[in-house]
Amino acid sequence: MKISHQVWLTLVQCFRHLSRLPQTFAQAAVQRRQRAVNDELETERLDRICNPSKYRGK
């Protein structure tokens, strides 16, 4: 009885993980896009610090 209960709980847990998989992929895609935007902004910020003459008057 104990073993069958453990098997049942394991199957339920696997089903929950599988049902959340598309949401997890979507969140990863959003985070990747946000990271790309932040990296671009950080690159420009560092470039402004290293080369202030390029950005005079802006």
C-alpha positions, 0 to 999 in steps of 0.5 A: 500500500505504501509503495503504491501511494508513493508511485501515485504521488510521483506520477502526480508530481510528474504531471504537475511539472509537465503541465507547467513546462510551457509556462516555464519556457515562456518565462525563460524567453521573456527573461532572455529578452529582458537580459538582452535589452539590459545588456545593450543598455549596460554596453552603451552606459560603459561606452559613454563612460569610456568615450565621453567625447563620442556622446557630447551634445546628446 
